Amino acid sequence: MDSPHTVPELQHSTAVSQQDVAVVEQDDGVTRIEALYLVFSQGWKLYLLYGSLAIIAFVYALSESTTYTYENYAASSFESHPLIGTISVVTSIMGGVAKPFIAKFSDLSGRPSALALAVGLYAIGYIVVAASRTIGAVAGGQVIYTMGNTGIDLVLSILLSDITSLQWRGFVQGLFSMPFVITAFVAGDISADISANTVNGWRWGYGMFIILVPVCLAPAFGILFWADRKAKKIGVLSLADSSYSRRRQISGEKEEETRHPLHLVLHYWRVMDGFGLLVLGTSFTLILLPFTLYTTAQHGWKNPSLIAMFVVGGLLFVAFFGWEFKIASHPIMPRRLVNKTFLCCVVIDFMYYLSGYITLTYFTSWVYVVKDWNLTDYTYFTSASIRLDNFTHRSPAFRYVRLPPCNASEFYLYFSSLTVGLCLFGLVGGIIQRYTHRYKWIQLAGLSIRIIGQGLVFLAANGNQSDAVLVMSQVLTSMGGGFSVVGSQVATQASVPHQDMALAISLLSLWTSVGGGIGSAIAAAIWNDKLPANLNKYLGGILNATQIDEIYGSIIVARQAEPRDLVIEAYNHTAFYMFLPALILSFLPLIAGIMTSNYYLGDTHNAVENKVIRVQKTQELAEIDSAHEEKV
């Protein structure tokens, strides 16, 4: 049996005609990553690389297991909790648009450089949020660190996919989500110890990662850059004969022109389709933001600014497709990527995120108000709950909760999440793929299980809010998500050559982020419309308008407000209008799932090239070194 940790051979038998060279010719970054791993054999250097990637996965898991909870407290500290929906829309769209850019950047400049860019954005964003003095600064910082956060996860996913064969792809992606098992043990205690639910406690939660993330990523940078230099030194990589140079010759560009800095910037702007990404991100932002702003805008939907946002956003969306199909020299979604399986995976994950974010945008806020859990238990539950952001690139990054001494009621909370956490299901799905060499039927099973989980969420909104119902809703949703997303990821990567793998991963992520943004916009529109009305309905005869506004503006105030049973009733009635459409929409991905191709998962890098993946032997590496010394 081959190893799950393998490296690609540079030689493969795919035949390429002269007229196709500009289409399938590999970018420098792709060639460099293949050459880079040729300097690793089966010894300690290769395992050191895996260990450094594991450190990245761990610090990423620790960040995601804690900072997700802080979003609610940060908004509430500025009495702007309803703006979570608006912030979620913007971060979803901008994070999604950044992914094709980072993916193409990793193809052109290399994986290490792309990882460095993502870490820089991550740290800057967290600095802005931790030091924020307004809700606008919080939103701006979240947009920046979301681009960095998703970039780190994207590059990690690309690196893992670079070095594994199809039959091991799902398992290894799930394996690198396992740190969430460890971090979930301490997530609740960290939130409680820094008093995250106080006015400034959440700032420390963000601030600690400004140091942790760069420091923990340093070993990976050192290893990757060392390997890159080693590859150049021993001659397995020749930048003089790079694909960029060959494409330049094919396109007829002049040598002296491309060396000019301005021409170089314009070249990369065209290759990354910067203009198309800018237009797409702006159009979706303008279309979706009115859904979150209309309740606070004068005259609501009739507000001229909101109407203008819709009109301009719609025109830009139409212009985007005109640009992509008629003008762009390097479109975001090139035609060679448009195959049935890839399109079906886009539909599956788009609808999956659409329905998921309708539920999840305010799900944890709703739970915080209607359940009498302490901060530690609440953080454990939100950590165990499904977090769709982590599904974008790799197997779901799932969470467990710990099992301390507890009474019978608490037993359901801890035991259910502990035994059927999503990380386990991601690994199970990967193992099933390894030994069945297929992914389609496990994905369909996952989509079906997720529907049951969504049904339990809807049941909870109708008054059955026992610990068992809430926890099992997340367990089943997580199980379904684990099986489904690992299927989409592997299917997408199987359907394209290595040159297009990073772009395919990022495009799947882009359109799922758009789905999440639309879902967040719908949820925000429902929340901002229904919650004030329901609070007035149930509390209008008891509390004055100022008190009701305070309950609406902060979940911390809402949880402490009296009469508590009427506050809970208002929140339940609001949640009903979000959870019902989410349940209905969760049936649609099944249709696309049935139409996907069921590729055989073997020892190749993908299902369309004959590029076999194997471990480099120590003796072979020694022969390469020896040949280089003789040449020198």
Backbone hydrogen bonds, N-H to C=O, Kabsch-Sander energy under -0.5 kcal/mol:
donor,donor_aa,acceptor,acceptor_aa,energy
6,T,4,P,-0.9
6,T,163,I,-2.0
7,V,614,R,-1.1
9,E,612,V,-1.5
13,S,610,N,-1.0
20,D,17,S,-0.9
21,V,17,S,-0.5
21,V,18,Q,-1.1
23,V,20,D,-1.3
24,V,20,D,-2.2
25,E,21,V,-1.8
29,G,107,D,-3.4
30,V,107,D,-0.8
31,T,27,D,-2.3
32,R,28,D,-2.9
33,I,29,G,-1.8
34,E,30,V,-1.8
35,A,31,T,-2.5
36,L,32,R,-3.0
37,Y,33,I,-1.7
38,L,35,A,-1.1
39,V,36,L,-1.5
40,F,37,Y,-1.0
46,L,43,G,-0.5
47,Y,43,G,-1.4
48,L,44,W,-2.3
49,L,45,K,-1.7
50,Y,46,L,-2.0
51,G,47,Y,-2.5
52,S,48,L,-2.2
53,L,49,L,-2.0
54,A,50,Y,-2.0
55,I,51,G,-1.7
56,I,52,S,-1.7
57,A,53,L,-2.3
58,F,54,A,-2.2
59,V,55,I,-2.5
60,Y,56,I,-2.3
61,A,57,A,-2.2
62,L,58,F,-2.5
63,S,59,V,-2.1
64,E,60,Y,-2.6
65,S,61,A,-2.4
66,T,62,L,-0.7
66,T,63,S,-0.9
67,T,63,S,-2.6
68,Y,64,E,-0.7
69,T,66,T,-1.1
70,Y,66,T,-0.9
71,E,67,T,-0.9
71,E,68,Y,-0.6
72,N,69,T,-0.7
73,Y,69,T,-0.8
74,A,70,Y,-2.8
75,A,71,E,-2.1
76,S,72,N,-2.2
77,S,73,Y,-2.1
78,F,74,A,-0.7
78,F,75,A,-0.8
79,E,76,S,-2.0
80,S,75,A,-2.7
81,H,553,G,-2.1
83,L,80,S,-1.8
84,I,81,H,-2.1
85,G,82,P,-1.0
87,I,83,L,-2.8
88,S,84,I,-2.7
89,V,85,G,-2.0
90,V,86,T,-2.2
91,T,87,I,-2.8
92,S,88,S,-2.3
93,I,89,V,-2.3
94,M,90,V,-2.8
95,G,91,T,-2.5
96,G,92,S,-1.9
97,V,93,I,-2.7
98,A,94,M,-1.8
99,K,95,G,-0.8
99,K,96,G,-0.7
101,F,97,V,-0.9
102,I,98,A,-2.6
103,A,99,K,-2.9
104,K,100,P,-2.6
105,F,101,F,-2.3
106,S,102,I,-2.3
107,D,103,A,-1.6
108,L,104,K,-2.2
109,S,105,F,-3.0
110,G,105,F,-0.6
110,G,106,S,-0.9
114,A,110,G,-1.7
115,L,111,R,-2.3
116,A,112,P,-2.2
117,L,113,S,-2.1
118,A,114,A,-2.2
119,V,115,L,-2.3
120,G,116,A,-2.1
121,L,117,L,-2.0
122,Y,118,A,-2.4
123,A,119,V,-2.5
124,I,120,G,-2.2
125,G,121,L,-2.4
126,Y,122,Y,-2.0
127,I,123,A,-2.1
128,V,124,I,-2.1
129,V,125,G,-2.2
130,A,126,Y,-2.7
131,A,127,I,-1.8
132,S,129,V,-1.4
138,V,134,T,-1.6
139,A,135,I,-2.4
140,G,136,G,-2.6
141,G,137,A,-2.6
142,Q,138,V,-2.3
143,V,139,A,-2.0
144,I,140,G,-1.9
145,Y,141,G,-2.9
146,T,142,Q,-2.0
147,M,143,V,-1.6
148,G,144,I,-1.8
149,N,145,Y,-3.3
150,T,146,T,-2.8
151,G,147,M,-1.5
152,I,148,G,-2.4
153,D,149,N,-2.0
154,L,150,T,-2.6
155,V,151,G,-2.8
156,L,152,I,-2.3
157,S,153,D,-2.3
158,I,154,L,-2.6
159,L,155,V,-2.8
160,L,156,L,-2.4
161,S,157,S,-2.2
162,D,158,I,-2.2
163,I,159,L,-1.2
164,T,161,S,-0.7
166,L,604,T,-2.4
167,Q,602,G,-2.2
168,W,165,S,-1.0
169,R,165,S,-0.9
169,R,166,L,-0.6
170,G,166,L,-0.6
171,F,430,G,-0.5
172,V,168,W,-2.6
173,Q,169,R,-2.2
174,G,170,G,-2.1
175,L,171,F,-2.5
176,F,172,V,-2.0
177,S,174,G,-1.6
178,M,175,L,-1.6
180,F,177,S,-1.7
181,V,178,M,-2.5
182,I,178,M,-0.7
182,I,179,P,-0.5
183,T,179,P,-2.7
184,A,180,F,-1.7
185,F,182,I,-1.3
186,V,182,I,-0.5
186,V,183,T,-1.1
187,A,183,T,-1.4
188,G,184,A,-0.6
190,I,186,V,-2.5
191,S,187,A,-2.2
192,A,188,G,-2.2
193,D,189,D,-2.8
194,I,190,I,-2.0
195,S,192,A,-1.1
196,A,191,S,-2.7
198,T,195,S,-2.0
202,W,196,A,-0.5
202,W,198,T,-0.7
203,R,200,N,-1.1
204,W,200,N,-0.7
204,W,201,G,-0.8
205,G,201,G,-1.0
206,Y,202,W,-1.5
207,G,203,R,-2.9
208,M,204,W,-1.9
209,F,206,Y,-1.2
210,I,207,G,-1.4
211,I,207,G,-0.5
211,I,208,M,-0.7
212,L,208,M,-2.0
213,V,209,F,-1.7
215,V,211,I,-1.8
216,C,212,L,-2.6
217,L,213,V,-1.7
218,A,214,P,-0.9
218,A,215,V,-0.7
221,F,217,L,-2.0
222,G,218,A,-2.4
223,I,219,P,-2.3
224,L,220,A,-2.6
225,F,221,F,-2.6
226,W,222,G,-2.0
227,A,223,I,-2.6
228,D,224,L,-1.9
229,R,225,F,-2.1
230,K,226,W,-2.5
231,A,227,A,-2.4
232,K,228,D,-1.8
233,K,229,R,-2.4
234,I,230,K,-2.4
235,G,232,K,-0.7
236,V,231,A,-1.4
237,L,231,A,-1.1
239,L,237,L,-0.6
241,D,238,S,-1.2
242,S,239,L,-1.5
246,R,242,S,-1.8
247,R,243,S,-2.8
248,R,244,Y,-2.2
249,Q,245,S,-1.9
250,I,246,R,-2.3
251,S,247,R,-2.8
252,G,248,R,-0.7
252,G,249,Q,-0.5
253,E,248,R,-1.7
258,T,254,K,-1.9
259,R,255,E,-1.0
260,H,256,E,-0.5
260,H,257,E,-1.1
264,L,260,H,-2.4
265,V,261,P,-2.5
266,L,262,L,-2.5
267,H,263,H,-2.3
268,Y,264,L,-2.3
269,W,265,V,-2.2
270,R,266,L,-2.2
271,V,267,H,-2.7
272,M,268,Y,-2.3
273,D,270,R,-1.0
274,G,269,W,-2.7
277,L,273,D,-2.3
278,L,274,G,-2.2
279,V,275,F,-2.5
280,L,276,G,-2.6
281,G,277,L,-2.6
282,T,278,L,-2.2
283,S,279,V,-2.5
284,F,280,L,-2.3
285,T,281,G,-2.0
286,L,282,T,-2.4
287,I,283,S,-2.0
288,L,284,F,-2.4
289,L,285,T,-2.3
291,F,288,L,-1.3
292,T,288,L,-0.5
292,T,289,L,-1.8
293,L,289,L,-1.1
294,Y,290,P,-1.7
296,T,293,L,-1.0
297,A,293,L,-1.1
300,G,297,A,-2.0
302,K,299,H,-2.1
303,N,300,G,-1.9
307,I,303,N,-2.1
308,A,304,P,-2.5
309,M,305,S,-2.1
310,F,306,L,-2.1
311,V,307,I,-2.4
312,V,308,A,-2.9
313,G,309,M,-2.4
314,G,310,F,-2.5
315,L,311,V,-2.4
316,L,312,V,-2.5
317,F,313,G,-1.9
318,V,314,G,-2.0
319,A,315,L,-2.4
320,F,316,L,-2.1
321,F,317,F,-1.4
322,G,318,V,-1.7
323,W,319,A,-2.6
324,E,320,F,-2.6
325,F,321,F,-2.4
326,K,322,G,-1.9
327,I,322,G,-0.6
327,I,323,W,-1.6
328,A,323,W,-3.4
337,L,334,P,-1.9
338,V,334,P,-0.5
338,V,335,R,-1.1
339,N,337,L,-1.8
343,L,339,N,-2.4
344,C,340,K,-2.4
345,C,341,T,-2.3
346,V,342,F,-2.1
347,V,343,L,-2.2
348,I,344,C,-2.8
349,D,345,C,-2.5
350,F,346,V,-2.5
351,M,347,V,-2.4
352,Y,348,I,-2.1
353,Y,349,D,-2.6
354,L,350,F,-2.4
355,S,351,M,-2.5
356,G,352,Y,-2.1
357,Y,353,Y,-2.9
358,I,354,L,-1.2
359,T,355,S,-1.2
360,L,356,G,-2.9
361,T,357,Y,-1.8
364,T,360,L,-0.6
366,W,362,Y,-2.5
367,V,363,F,-2.6
368,Y,364,T,-2.2
369,V,365,S,-1.5
370,V,366,W,-2.4
371,K,367,V,-2.1
378,Y,374,N,-2.7
379,T,375,L,-2.4
380,Y,376,T,-2.2
381,F,377,D,-2.4
382,T,378,Y,-2.6
383,S,379,T,-2.2
384,A,380,Y,-2.1
385,S,381,F,-1.7
388,L,386,I,-0.5
390,N,387,R,-1.5
391,F,388,L,-2.1
392,T,389,D,-1.2
394,R,390,N,-0.6
398,F,396,P,-1.3
400,Y,180,F,-0.7
411,F,407,N,-1.8
412,Y,408,A,-0.9
412,Y,409,S,-0.7
413,L,409,S,-0.9
414,Y,410,E,-2.3
415,F,411,F,-2.8
416,S,412,Y,-1.5
417,S,413,L,-1.1
418,L,414,Y,-2.3
419,T,415,F,-2.5
420,V,416,S,-1.7
421,G,418,L,-0.6
422,L,399,R,-0.5
424,L,421,G,-0.7
425,F,421,G,-1.3
426,G,422,L,-2.5
427,L,423,C,-1.9
428,V,424,L,-2.6
429,G,425,F,-2.8
430,G,426,G,-2.0
431,I,427,L,-2.6
432,I,428,V,-2.6
433,Q,429,G,-2.1
434,R,430,G,-2.0
435,Y,431,I,-1.9
436,T,432,I,-2.2
437,H,433,Q,-1.9
443,Q,439,Y,-1.5
444,L,440,K,-2.2
445,A,441,W,-2.1
446,G,442,I,-1.9
447,L,443,Q,-2.3
448,S,444,L,-1.8
449,I,445,A,-2.3
450,R,446,G,-2.3
451,I,447,L,-1.2
452,I,448,S,-1.2
453,G,449,I,-1.8
454,Q,450,R,-2.6
455,G,451,I,-1.9
456,L,452,I,-1.7
457,V,453,G,-1.7
458,F,454,Q,-2.1
459,L,455,G,-2.0
460,A,456,L,-2.2
461,A,457,V,-1.5
462,N,458,F,-0.7
462,N,459,L,-0.9
463,G,460,A,-1.5
464,N,459,L,-1.4
465,Q,463,G,-1.5
470,L,466,S,-2.2
471,V,467,D,-2.7
472,M,468,A,-2.6
473,S,469,V,-2.0
474,Q,470,L,-1.3
475,V,471,V,-2.3
476,L,472,M,-2.7
477,T,473,S,-1.9
478,S,474,Q,-2.4
479,M,475,V,-2.6
480,G,476,L,-2.6
481,G,477,T,-2.4
482,G,478,S,-2.8
483,F,479,M,-2.1
484,S,480,G,-2.3
485,V,481,G,-2.8
486,V,482,G,-1.4
487,G,483,F,-0.9
488,S,484,S,-2.2
489,Q,485,V,-2.7
490,V,486,V,-1.9
491,A,487,G,-2.6
492,T,488,S,-2.5
493,Q,489,Q,-2.1
494,A,490,V,-2.1
495,S,491,A,-1.3
496,V,493,Q,-0.7
500,D,497,P,-1.1
501,M,497,P,-0.5
501,M,498,H,-1.2
502,A,498,H,-0.6
504,A,500,D,-2.6
505,I,501,M,-2.7
506,S,502,A,-2.2
507,L,503,L,-2.6
508,L,504,A,-2.3
509,S,505,I,-2.0
510,L,506,S,-2.7
511,W,507,L,-2.5
512,T,508,L,-1.7
513,S,509,S,-2.4
514,V,510,L,-2.1
515,G,511,W,-2.0
516,G,512,T,-2.5
517,G,513,S,-2.8
518,I,514,V,-2.6
519,G,515,G,-2.4
520,S,516,G,-2.7
521,A,517,G,-2.3
522,I,518,I,-2.5
523,A,519,G,-2.6
524,A,520,S,-2.8
525,A,521,A,-2.4
526,I,522,I,-2.3
527,W,523,A,-3.1
528,N,524,A,-2.9
529,D,525,A,-1.1
530,K,526,I,-3.3
531,L,527,W,-1.9
533,A,529,D,-0.9
534,N,530,K,-2.9
535,L,531,L,-2.8
536,N,532,P,-2.2
537,K,533,A,-2.0
538,Y,534,N,-2.4
539,L,535,L,-2.5
540,G,536,N,-1.5
542,I,539,L,-1.9
543,L,539,L,-3.0
548,I,544,N,-2.1
549,D,545,A,-2.3
550,E,546,T,-1.9
551,I,547,Q,-1.9
552,Y,548,I,-2.4
553,G,549,D,-2.0
554,S,550,E,-1.0
558,A,554,S,-2.1
559,R,555,I,-2.1
560,Q,556,I,-1.0
561,A,557,V,-1.1
566,L,563,P,-0.7
567,V,563,P,-1.6
568,I,564,R,-2.6
569,E,565,D,-1.7
570,A,566,L,-2.1
571,Y,567,V,-2.1
572,N,568,I,-2.7
573,H,569,E,-2.4
574,T,570,A,-1.6
575,A,571,Y,-2.4
576,F,572,N,-1.9
577,Y,573,H,-0.7
577,Y,574,T,-0.8
578,M,575,A,-1.3
579,F,575,A,-2.8
580,L,576,F,-1.8
582,A,578,M,-1.3
583,L,579,F,-1.7
584,I,580,L,-2.0
585,L,581,P,-2.6
586,S,582,A,-1.2
587,F,584,I,-1.4
588,L,585,L,-1.2
590,L,587,F,-1.0
591,I,588,L,-1.3
592,A,588,L,-0.9
593,G,589,P,-2.4
594,I,590,L,-1.7
595,M,591,I,-0.8
595,M,592,A,-0.6
596,T,592,A,-0.6
596,T,593,G,-0.8
599,Y,597,S,-0.9
601,L,437,H,-2.1
602,G,600,Y,-0.9
605,H,611,K,-2.4
607,A,494,A,-2.2
612,V,610,N,-0.9
613,I,603,D,-2.7
614,R,7,V,-2.5
614,R,612,V,-0.5
621,L,617,K,-2.0
622,A,618,T,-2.2
623,E,619,Q,-2.0
624,I,620,E,-1.8
625,D,621,L,-2.3
626,S,622,A,-2.5
627,A,623,E,-2.6
628,H,624,I,-2.1
629,E,625,D,-2.2
630,E,626,S,-2.2
631,K,627,A,-2.0
632,V,628,H,-2.5
